Amino acid sequence: MTLALMLLASGCFDNRQAPHRPLTARSMAEAADKKAGLERLVLAGQTLAALPPELAEMPKLAFLDLRGAQGLKSFEVLPNLQALQRLDLAATGLDAVPAEVCKLNRLKHLYLSENTLTALPPEIAGLSSLTYLNLDNNKLAALPAELARLGSLRWLRLNNNLLESLPEELCALSNLRRVYLRQNKLTSVPECLKALPLLEDISLRDNPVAAIPDWMTALPKLRQLDLDGSKVAKLPADLSGWQKLQVLSMIRCPIPPDEKDRVRKALPKVHVAF
């Protein structure tokens, strides 16, 4: 008997289950044949004037992938998708968030990257179950205070926008673990991050940030800090609070040699890149 068969016979694999593979369709014709059990519909890159009303007849549809879809103007059916948990509207030519999207109070993952959004509506607060929000590569110059009402949010991506600051109300995002702010116009570290004790990963790469405030070393769970391309030339005098820090990246920062030596000695267990 082979080792695998012996292990199987002994019950070693009893608690192991194959990963769930969602029932998927890649066209509306295929979806029509599977509508009763369909969980994932991929219409990425297709030309659609409106979302088909037949989507409302798919009670288990949890993931709708419309990335790169062309011509979308009507989203009327969206609020009827009661099982929807993940919606990908990246690169769909949006210049505003459709009102119907903000009514998806069970949605957990929302991709709005690679569009031309200049603002978010206050109604975005209706996405009360959201844990992941991707707004990379838009034209956002400001965020609404209502974003702070997304109390379940764990990961916020805002790379490559036009942000000069974050609203102080975001200090209410108490479950936030990751915030990515690369390639914006921030001249200082947003003060609202001070009140977010679960933060593990912060990226401020390629912002004109010139100083790191002392409070940042007191974030108890911070594991990764990306300051690449910023104007930071010196870190706080006391770095002992970074007990959980694993990676500190300061590539292309104007750090003098003596400061590099000090940081390396103060953080001997941290992977530091200059």
Disulfide bonds with the S-S distance in Angstrom:
none
